[in-house]
Amino acid sequence: MPAVLDASAQGLAAALDRLRDEDALGQLLERRGRMAELATEDGDVKLDWVDAVARALDDGAALAGVEALAAEIAAGADHLVWSGMGGSVQTVHALAGAGLLAGARPAVRALDSTDPGALNRVVAAVAASGGLAAGLGRTAMVGVSMGMTSEEPVTHLEWFDVLLREHRVARPDRHVVVMTLPGSSLDRFAGARGMRRVDLQLDGASHTPGRMSAPATRVFLLPAALALGGAGLRGVLERCHAETCLSRSLDAAGRDALAARDPFVRLAAWLHAQLAGGRDMLLLDLPERWRALGPWVEQVVEESLGKGGRGLLVFHGQDPAGAAGWPDRHAVLRVDEGGPGPRAPARPEATLRLGAAADLAGRLAAAARFFLGWELTVALLGYLQGITFAGQPAVEAYKRHARELRTAEGPLPRPPADVAIAGGGSDAGAELAAAVRSALARDGLAYLDLTINADPDDPAWQPARAEALRLGNRVLGRPVKLRWGPRDYHSTEQSETDGPPGVLSLRVLVRRPEPVTAGDYPARFLHAQALGTLRAMREAGRPALLAELQDAGEAPLLAAALRRAAELLGDRRS
């Protein structure tokens, strides 16, 4: 069953008519007009994703090459570490979280943190059977960067390469594959060390932004091929293309017919109508099967459209019981595979129904359709709103600050903490509550953000995240973003720094992260990134509070501070 969208709103029909009258799909497919202007970054029109599925199906040799690479990796490795940031790794997170990589051989593990503890989780998995030296001999790393300045995968590969050599792994160069843009930081690093490089796009070009790397670059195709056992990519893309139909072979009549029936074109028109009505927040309600795709949607929307104080904020994983009482600034999109579920009272709501599939290839095809559909929605919504959806200038600003801090001599200059979690006899909960009251008094609190600069796999932080969600959803009646640094700096920092106003962000820095257990990987990069984002946020006039902990053992103190703030702000929990 093809995907459909049940939605209605004042202005929806007019937005659809505009997209059809101005042949927005034609502008996308032919890289022309206003659409090409909005998709241009540094003179490069970033629209190769639009018809990439059709072009991949026309290039059987390239698809076969991806499957051959998957088979080669599978023959020599039990573990595949996928190193990247943002769009270079978010697809892997989504596929793994949805259970689509459960049967992949080798086992695929995403690495998108500069916390040494995250590398320790890799070491532990690799050494679990037979020790570290033997495990490294059966481990490969793919380093991916779809931006020119991303340095995190460079540090991961440098660490991994040293480990391979220290443990005398034969032919260490055969354990690494690099996928990046020509001339990028990662490309220069790999070239200097003779590491194997593979093109991101099947045709060797580089006109696809990282957040739009699925479903037709190797960022999606390689893990999909591993999940399928090295064969079946064509069938996945054929099932995706049967619904999307985006191809340069479409004539004007075909494009018009597609615009009239495609649910993601209609979704762009519906979201445009919501923005026209002052609703710049979207509560995304996903079924359990697709819940892991929420961060992917959040990234493609917010990194693309969060510009100049405008855009669309996406919230997933919220407490639905409190949503009806939130300020009238949000709409609800339910993603469903079956019948209707409970509605959010007095809120505009649309339902996107996905066709259910039981087999792995069918579910991969549904995910591919979902990815490409949302990319189309973002481009069309940017067109309707007049927002340049290419580039992420606020992210580049944070990277610049982080680079300056990281490479400067001497210790990092730390500003005083705004929220003193431990020591000094202070009441961190009262400090946080005072900041919330100040934001409320300015009528400037639309949502809360808790960003913890730490290893996402460390369970110590979960109580604090739960308290932050409760504080926002139940006590303040506001949605909450729960983020990890530096992972989410490449996904939603653009919008937090330059998108719709109203954020109050608490950034948590851990002075002494868990030391790396093998090799050398200092925490300076992690700290520089945390402080770099703080500088960028404050430069942009966005309220960002800094809290410091000595180590992860103080995570309960953070949870207690959030709980105390909730009590002071009126929490009546039983």
FENWO-V647806 format. One record per residue. N is the residue number from 1. OMEGA is omega as a letter, one per 20 degrees, with the letter a starting at -180 (* if undefined). D_FIRST is the distance of its C-alpha to the first C-alpha in whole Angstrom. Layout:
BEGIN
n=[N & N]
omega=[OMEGA & OMEGA]
d_first=[D_FIRST & D_FIRST]
END
This chain:
BEGIN
n=[1 & 2 & 3 & 4 & 5 & 6 & 7 & 8 & 9 & 10 & 11 & 12 & 13 & 14 & 15 & 16 & 17 & 18 & 19 & 20 & 21 & 22 & 23 & 24 & 25 & 26 & 27 & 28 & 29 & 30 & 31 & 32 & 33 & 34 & 35 & 36 & 37 & 38 & 39 & 40 & 41 & 42 & 43 & 44 & 45 & 46 & 47 & 48 & 49 & 50 & 51 & 52 & 53 & 54 & 55 & 56 & 57 & 58 & 59 & 60 & 61 & 62 & 63 & 64 & 65 & 66 & 67 & 68 & 69 & 70 & 71 & 72 & 73 & 74 & 75 & 76 & 77 & 78 & 79 & 80 & 81 & 82 & 83 & 84 & 85 & 86 & 87 & 88 & 89 & 90 & 91 & 92 & 93 & 94 & 95 & 96 & 97 & 98 & 99 & 100 & 101 & 102 & 103 & 104 & 105 & 106 & 107 & 108 & 109 & 110 & 111 & 112 & 113 & 114 & 115 & 116 & 117 & 118 & 119 & 120 & 121 & 122 & 123 & 124 & 125 & 126 & 127 & 128 & 129 & 130 & 131 & 132 & 133 & 134 & 135 & 136 & 137 & 138 & 139 & 140 & 141 & 142 & 143 & 144 & 145 & 146 & 147 & 148 & 149 & 150 & 151 & 152 & 153 & 154 & 155 & 156 & 157 & 158 & 159 & 160 & 161 & 162 & 163 & 164 & 165 & 166 & 167 & 168 & 169 & 170 & 171 & 172 & 173 & 174 & 175 & 176 & 177 & 178 & 179 & 180 & 181 & 182 & 183 & 184 & 185 & 186 & 187 & 188 & 189 & 190 & 191 & 192 & 193 & 194 & 195 & 196 & 197 & 198 & 199 & 200 & 201 & 202 & 203 & 204 & 205 & 206 & 207 & 208 & 209 & 210 & 211 & 212 & 213 & 214 & 215 & 216 & 217 & 218 & 219 & 220 & 221 & 222 & 223 & 224 & 225 & 226 & 227 & 228 & 229 & 230 & 231 & 232 & 233 & 234 & 235 & 236 & 237 & 238 & 239 & 240 & 241 & 242 & 243 & 244 & 245 & 246 & 247 & 248 & 249 & 250 & 251 & 252 & 253 & 254 & 255 & 256 & 257 & 258 & 259 & 260 & 261 & 262 & 263 & 264 & 265 & 266 & 267 & 268 & 269 & 270 & 271 & 272 & 273 & 274 & 275 & 276 & 277 & 278 & 279 & 280 & 281 & 282 & 283 & 284 & 285 & 286 & 287 & 288 & 289 & 290 & 291 & 292 & 293 & 294 & 295 & 296 & 297 & 298 & 299 & 300 & 301 & 302 & 303 & 304 & 305 & 306 & 307 & 308 & 309 & 310 & 311 & 312 & 313 & 314 & 315 & 316 & 317 & 318 & 319 & 320 & 321 & 322 & 323 & 324 & 325 & 326 & 327 & 328 & 329 & 330 & 331 & 332 & 333 & 334 & 335 & 336 & 337 & 338 & 339 & 340 & 341 & 342 & 343 & 344 & 345 & 346 & 347 & 348 & 349 & 350 & 351 & 352 & 353 & 354 & 355 & 356 & 357 & 358 & 359 & 360 & 361 & 362 & 363 & 364 & 365 & 366 & 367 & 368 & 369 & 370 & 371 & 372 & 373 & 374 & 375 & 376 & 377 & 378 & 379 & 380 & 381 & 382 & 383 & 384 & 385 & 386 & 387 & 388 & 389 & 390 & 391 & 392 & 393 & 394 & 395 & 396 & 397 & 398 & 399 & 400 & 401 & 402 & 403 & 404 & 405 & 406 & 407 & 408 & 409 & 410 & 411 & 412 & 413 & 414 & 415 & 416 & 417 & 418 & 419 & 420 & 421 & 422 & 423 & 424 & 425 & 426 & 427 & 428 & 429 & 430 & 431 & 432 & 433 & 434 & 435 & 436 & 437 & 438 & 439 & 440 & 441 & 442 & 443 & 444 & 445 & 446 & 447 & 448 & 449 & 450 & 451 & 452 & 453 & 454 & 455 & 456 & 457 & 458 & 459 & 460 & 461 & 462 & 463 & 464 & 465 & 466 & 467 & 468 & 469 & 470 & 471 & 472 & 473 & 474 & 475 & 476 & 477 & 478 & 479 & 480 & 481 & 482 & 483 & 484 & 485 & 486 & 487 & 488 & 489 & 490 & 491 & 492 & 493 & 494 & 495 & 496 & 497 & 498 & 499 & 500 & 501 & 502 & 503 & 504 & 505 & 506 & 507 & 508 & 509 & 510 & 511 & 512 & 513 & 514 & 515 & 516 & 517 & 518 & 519 & 520 & 521 & 522 & 523 & 524 & 525 & 526 & 527 & 528 & 529 & 530 & 531 & 532 & 533 & 534 & 535 & 536 & 537 & 538 & 539 & 540 & 541 & 542 & 543 & 544 & 545 & 546 & 547 & 548 & 549 & 550 & 551 & 552 & 553 & 554 & 555 & 556 & 557 & 558 & 559 & 560 & 561 & 562 & 563 & 564 & 565 & 566 & 567 & 568 & 569 & 570 & 571 & 572 & 573 & 574]
omega=[a & r & r & r & r & a & r & r & r & a & a & a & a & r & r & r & r & r & a & a & a & r & a & r & r & r & r & a & a & r & a & r & a & r & r & r & a & a & a & r & a & r & a & r & a & a & a & r & a & a & a & r & r & a & r & r & r & a & a & a & a & r & r & r & r & r & r & r & r & r & r & r & a & a & a & a & r & a & r & r & a & a & r & r & r & a & r & a & a & r & r & r & a & a & r & a & r & r & a & r & a & a & a & r & j & r & a & r & r & r & a & r & r & r & r & r & r & r & r & r & r & a & a & a & a & a & a & r & r & r & a & a & r & a & r & r & r & a & r & r & r & r & a & r & r & r & a & a & a & a & a & r & r & a & r & a & r & r & a & a & r & r & r & a & r & a & r & r & a & r & a & r & a & a & a & r & a & r & a & r & r & r & r & r & a & r & r & r & a & r & a & a & r & a & a & r & a & r & r & r & a & a & r & r & a & a & r & r & a & a & r & a & r & j & a & r & a & r & r & a & a & r & r & r & r & r & a & a & r & r & r & a & a & a & r & a & r & r & r & a & r & r & a & r & a & a & r & r & r & r & a & r & r & r & r & r & r & r & a & a & a & a & a & r & r & r & r & r & r & r & r & r & r & r & r & r & r & a & a & r & r & r & a & a & a & r & a & a & a & a & a & r & a & r & r & r & a & a & a & r & a & r & a & a & a & a & r & r & a & r & a & r & a & r & r & r & a & r & a & a & a & a & a & a & a & r & a & a & a & r & a & r & r & r & a & r & a & a & a & r & a & a & r & a & r & r & r & a & r & r & r & a & r & r & r & r & a & a & a & a & r & r & r & r & r & r & r & r & r & r & a & r & r & r & r & r & a & a & a & r & r & r & a & a & a & r & r & a & r & r & r & a & a & r & r & r & r & a & a & r & a & a & r & r & a & a & r & r & r & a & r & r & a & r & r & a & r & r & a & a & a & r & r & r & a & r & a & r & r & r & r & r & r & r & r & r & r & r & r & a & r & a & a & a & r & r & r & r & r & r & a & r & a & r & a & a & r & a & a & a & a & r & r & r & r & r & r & r & r & r & a & a & a & a & a & a & a & r & a & r & r & a & r & r & j & a & a & r & r & a & a & a & r & a & r & a & a & a & a & a & r & r & r & a & r & a & a & r & r & a & a & r & r & a & r & a & r & a & a & r & a & a & a & a & r & a & r & r & r & a & r & r & r & r & a & r & a & r & a & r & r & a & r & a & r & r & r & r & r & a & a & r & r & r & r & r & r & r & a & r & r & r & r & r & r & r & a & a & r & r & r & a & r & *]
d_first=[0 & 4 & 7 & 9 & 13 & 15 & 18 & 21 & 25 & 28 & 28 & 24 & 25 & 28 & 26 & 23 & 26 & 28 & 25 & 25 & 29 & 30 & 27 & 26 & 23 & 26 & 29 & 26 & 26 & 29 & 31 & 33 & 34 & 34 & 31 & 33 & 35 & 33 & 32 & 35 & 37 & 41 & 40 & 37 & 34 & 31 & 28 & 27 & 24 & 23 & 22 & 23 & 20 & 21 & 24 & 24 & 22 & 25 & 27 & 27 & 30 & 29 & 26 & 28 & 31 & 29 & 28 & 32 & 32 & 30 & 32 & 35 & 35 & 34 & 37 & 39 & 38 & 37 & 36 & 34 & 35 & 33 & 35 & 34 & 34 & 31 & 29 & 30 & 29 & 27 & 24 & 26 & 26 & 22 & 21 & 24 & 24 & 20 & 21 & 20 & 24 & 25 & 26 & 27 & 30 & 32 & 31 & 30 & 32 & 32 & 35 & 35 & 39 & 42 & 43 & 45 & 44 & 41 & 42 & 44 & 41 & 40 & 43 & 43 & 40 & 41 & 45 & 43 & 44 & 47 & 48 & 48 & 49 & 47 & 44 & 44 & 45 & 41 & 40 & 38 & 38 & 35 & 37 & 34 & 35 & 34 & 36 & 40 & 42 & 40 & 42 & 41 & 40 & 43 & 45 & 42 & 43 & 47 & 47 & 45 & 47 & 50 & 49 & 48 & 52 & 54 & 52 & 53 & 50 & 50 & 48 & 47 & 45 & 43 & 42 & 40 & 38 & 38 & 35 & 36 & 37 & 41 & 44 & 42 & 44 & 42 & 42 & 46 & 46 & 45 & 47 & 50 & 49 & 48 & 44 & 41 & 39 & 36 & 34 & 31 & 30 & 29 & 31 & 34 & 34 & 34 & 32 & 29 & 30 & 29 & 27 & 25 & 25 & 22 & 20 & 22 & 26 & 27 & 27 & 23 & 23 & 26 & 25 & 22 & 24 & 26 & 23 & 22 & 26 & 27 & 24 & 21 & 20 & 20 & 16 & 15 & 16 & 15 & 11 & 12 & 14 & 11 & 10 & 13 & 15 & 18 & 21 & 25 & 24 & 23 & 25 & 26 & 24 & 21 & 21 & 22 & 19 & 17 & 19 & 18 & 14 & 13 & 13 & 15 & 18 & 18 & 18 & 21 & 23 & 22 & 24 & 27 & 27 & 28 & 30 & 32 & 32 & 34 & 31 & 31 & 29 & 26 & 25 & 22 & 21 & 18 & 17 & 19 & 17 & 17 & 20 & 22 & 20 & 22 & 25 & 23 & 22 & 26 & 27 & 25 & 26 & 29 & 31 & 30 & 31 & 33 & 36 & 39 & 39 & 35 & 32 & 29 & 30 & 27 & 27 & 25 & 27 & 29 & 30 & 28 & 31 & 33 & 31 & 32 & 35 & 35 & 36 & 34 & 33 & 29 & 26 & 23 & 20 & 17 & 15 & 13 & 10 & 11 & 13 & 16 & 19 & 23 & 23 & 26 & 29 & 30 & 28 & 25 & 22 & 18 & 15 & 13 & 9 & 8 & 5 & 7 & 9 & 12 & 14 & 16 & 15 & 11 & 12 & 15 & 12 & 10 & 14 & 15 & 12 & 14 & 17 & 17 & 15 & 18 & 21 & 20 & 20 & 24 & 25 & 24 & 26 & 29 & 29 & 29 & 31 & 34 & 33 & 34 & 31 & 32 & 35 & 36 & 40 & 40 & 39 & 41 & 44 & 44 & 44 & 47 & 49 & 47 & 49 & 52 & 52 & 51 & 54 & 57 & 60 & 61 & 59 & 56 & 57 & 55 & 55 & 56 & 54 & 53 & 52 & 54 & 52 & 55 & 59 & 62 & 61 & 59 & 56 & 53 & 51 & 53 & 53 & 49 & 49 & 52 & 50 & 47 & 49 & 50 & 47 & 46 & 50 & 49 & 45 & 44 & 42 & 38 & 37 & 38 & 38 & 39 & 39 & 41 & 42 & 42 & 40 & 37 & 37 & 40 & 39 & 43 & 41 & 38 & 41 & 41 & 38 & 37 & 40 & 39 & 36 & 38 & 40 & 38 & 35 & 38 & 41 & 41 & 38 & 36 & 33 & 34 & 33 & 34 & 35 & 37 & 39 & 39 & 35 & 34 & 37 & 35 & 31 & 33 & 36 & 36 & 35 & 37 & 40 & 39 & 36 & 36 & 39 & 40 & 40 & 42 & 42 & 44 & 44 & 45 & 47 & 49 & 52 & 52 & 49 & 49 & 51 & 49 & 50 & 50 & 51 & 52 & 49 & 51 & 49 & 51 & 47 & 46 & 48 & 49 & 45 & 45 & 48 & 47 & 44 & 47 & 49 & 46 & 45 & 48 & 49 & 46 & 47 & 45 & 46 & 46 & 48 & 49 & 49 & 51 & 51 & 53 & 51 & 47 & 50 & 50 & 47 & 48 & 50 & 47 & 45 & 48 & 49 & 45 & 46 & 49 & 48 & 46 & 49 & 51 & 48 & 48 & 46 & 46 & 44 & 46]
END
